[in-house]
Amino acid sequence: WISRFLIRAAGTRMRCWMICLSLLLAAACCEAHPVSTNSFMSMTNPKTLDAAAISAGAIAGALARHNICEIVARMKLKPWGVAGINVLGSFILGAVATSAPVPPRIKLLLGTGFCGSFTTFSTFSVDTVQLIQAGQARKAAQYVMVNNILGVGAAGAAIWLFSGGKVKP
């Protein structure tokens, strides 16, 4: 009931971050509980907890993407918000994939759930086609390069940072 009250009391952007924090706390609590495999729908069944973690991350990622895109649209910087989201998502996923001390369920929450719904390849593709259709081929090419070069670069930087600066050949 406390989280419902806080969500109603907060503005749209604040709601998103409060939900994200609530979901991360819930996933952390799930990680601490003992596991029993009585039935698939049991709240302590590993498959149920994995599905809950992925779902919670997906909700948080989608809300974060929505709010960032709204802010960027108000700033008249569309479609660059999607590029920023893809670069940030690549960095987060690179960090999650490399961080060994992160529990597997938290990796599911952040990697599969959050990054899976936060990053937006389909939106990136549509934005690129729309730029081309609007006669902005140069801007479309820049947009593709920014998403790909910075996205791969961000993932590489995160992997390098979170693996202690070790680069595998």
N, C-alpha and C positions, 0 to 999 in steps of 0.2 A: 504494500500500500504506500510505502514511502516513495518508491521509485515512480509509481503512478502519479502521486502528488507533485513530485519534482518535475516530471515530464510535462504535466499540464501547466505548471507555473513558469516553465522556461520558454524562451523563444525557439524558433526553428533550429538555428545553428547550435544552440545550447542543448536542445533535445538530442541531436545527433551525437554529440560528444558524451552526454550522460548515458545514452543507450550503449555506446561503445564501451565505456568504462564498466557499466553493469554487466555486459556480456563477457568482458575479460575477467571480471571478478567471478562470475558464475563458472566460467571454464576453469579458473584456478581452483575453485572450490571442488568442482567435479574431479579434478586431478588428485585431490587429497583424500577422497572417499575410497573405502575398500571396494573391491570389485566382486560381484557375484554374478553368476551366469544363469540365474533361475529361469528367466524368460526374456524374449527379445524386447518386450516393452518395459521391462524392469528399468528403473532409473539408475541402477548401478550396472546394468549390462554394458559391456564395452562398446558394442555396436550402437546402442542407444546414446551413450555418452559421446561417441565419435560423431554421430549424426547431429546431436545437439550442438556440439562445438562448431561443426561446419556451418550449420544453419545460423547460429549466432554470429559467426564471422561474416557470413554472406549478408545478413541484415545490416550489420554495422558498415560493411564496405559499400553497399548500395546507397545507404543514407549519406555517407561521407561523399561519395561521388556526386550524388544529386545536389547536395549543398554547395560543393565546390563549383560545379557547373553553373548553378544559379548565380553565385557571386561573380564568376568570370563573365557570364552573359551580361550582368548589370554593368560590368566594367567595359563592355563592348570589345572583349578580347577573344570571342568565340572564333575558332575552335581550339585555342591554345590551352584551355583548361584541361581538355582531354589529353593533350600531349604531356602536360605537367603531371596529371594523374597516372599516365602510363609510365613515366620516368620514376615517379615516387613509388608506384606499385612494384616496378622492377627492382628498385633498391630494397624495399621491404621484403619481397620474396627472396632476393639474394641473401639477405641477412638471416631470414628464417631458415632457409635451406642449409645454411652453413653453420648456424649456431648449435653446437652439440649439446650444451646444457639445457636447451629448451625442451620441455617434455613433449612427447609425440602428439598429445591431444591439443596442446597449445599451437604446435606447428600446423595441425589440421585447421584450427580456428583461424590463425593468421594467414597461412599459406593458401590452402584450398578455399576456405570460406571468405575471409576478408579480401585477399588479393584477387581471388577469382571473380568476385562481384565488383570490386573497386576498379580494376583495370578494365579497359573498354575497347577491345580490338574491333568489335562490330561497329561501335560509334566512330572510331578512328577511320574505318573503311568507308562508311557513309559520308563522313565529313570530307574525306579526300575526293570522292566522286562528286559531291556537291560543289566543291571548289573548282574542279575541272569543268563541270557543267556551267558554272557561273563565269567562265572565261578567265579563271585565276590559276592557270596551270603552274606558273612559277611559285605561287604561294602553296599550291598543293604539293609540289616537289619539295619545298622547304619543310612543310609539315611532315611529309613522309620521312625525310632525313632526320628531323629532330626526334620524332618518335622512335625510329630505329637506332640511330647512333647513340642518342642519350639514354634510351631505354636499356640497350645492351651495355653501354658504359656504366650506368647506374647499377645494374645487376653485377657486373664485374667488380666494381668498386666495393659493393657490399660484401661480396664473396671474399675479396682480398682483405677487407677490414675485419670481418668476423671470423676469418680463419687465421688470424694472427699475422697477417702480412705474408702468408705462404701462398705461392702460386704453383699450381700443379702443371707440369708440362703437358 
